Amino acid sequence: MPNSTTKTPSTGLYFPGTAGSPASSNEERPLYAYIERTMEGIEDYARREPWAFATWVFGVGFVLGWKLKPW
């Protein structure tokens, strides 16, 4: 019987979407659904309130740039 999992012999890494790989397990699907719903909510907010969204993005970028400056 052939093995249904595609695994590289040297690294032991699984290819996504193959049978038996961690990406196809049922435990991780709720996380992907949660991330997808969150991204849809952010996109919806950006469409409804473009100026407020742009202000938030600018503010977060400014603070991150200020705190992560190289000097």
C-alpha positions in Angstrom: 0.0 0.0 0.0 1.6 3.4 -1.0 2.1 6.1 1.6 -0.3 9.0 1.1 1.9 11.5 2.9 4.5 13.3 0.8 7.5 14.0 3.0 11.0 15.0 2.0 13.5 12.4 3.2 16.2 14.8 4.3 14.3 17.5 6.1 11.1 15.8 7.2 9.0 18.6 6.0 5.4 18.1 4.8 4.1 19.6 1.6 0.8 21.6 2.3 -2.4 20.0 1.1 -1.1 16.4 1.1 -3.0 13.7 2.9 -1.7 13.3 6.5 0.1 16.7 6.6 -0.5 19.0 9.5 -2.1 21.6 7.2 -5.0 19.2 6.4 -5.8 18.2 9.9 -9.2 19.3 11.4 -7.6 21.0 14.5 -6.2 23.9 12.4 -9.3 24.7 10.3 -11.0 26.8 13.0 -7.9 29.0 13.3 -8.0 29.6 9.5 -11.7 30.4 9.6 -11.1 32.8 12.5 -8.3 34.6 10.6 -10.4 34.7 7.5 -13.4 36.2 9.3 -11.0 38.8 11.0 -9.5 39.8 7.7 -13.0 40.2 6.1 -14.0 42.4 9.1 -11.0 44.6 8.6 -11.6 44.9 4.9 -15.3 45.7 5.5 -14.3 48.4 8.0 -11.7 49.9 5.6 -14.4 50.1 2.9 -17.0 51.7 5.2 -14.6 54.1 7.0 -11.6 54.8 4.7 -10.4 57.9 6.5 -10.5 56.3 10.0 -8.8 53.2 8.7 -6.1 55.3 7.0 -5.5 57.2 10.2 -5.2 54.0 12.2 -2.7 52.5 9.7 -0.7 55.8 9.7 -0.7 55.9 13.5 0.4 52.3 14.0 3.1 52.7 11.3 4.4 55.9 12.9 4.6 54.3 16.4 6.3 51.2 15.0 8.8 53.2 13.0 9.5 55.4 16.0 10.1 52.5 18.3 12.0 50.3 15.9 14.3 53.0 14.5 17.9 51.7 14.0 19.6 54.4 16.1 
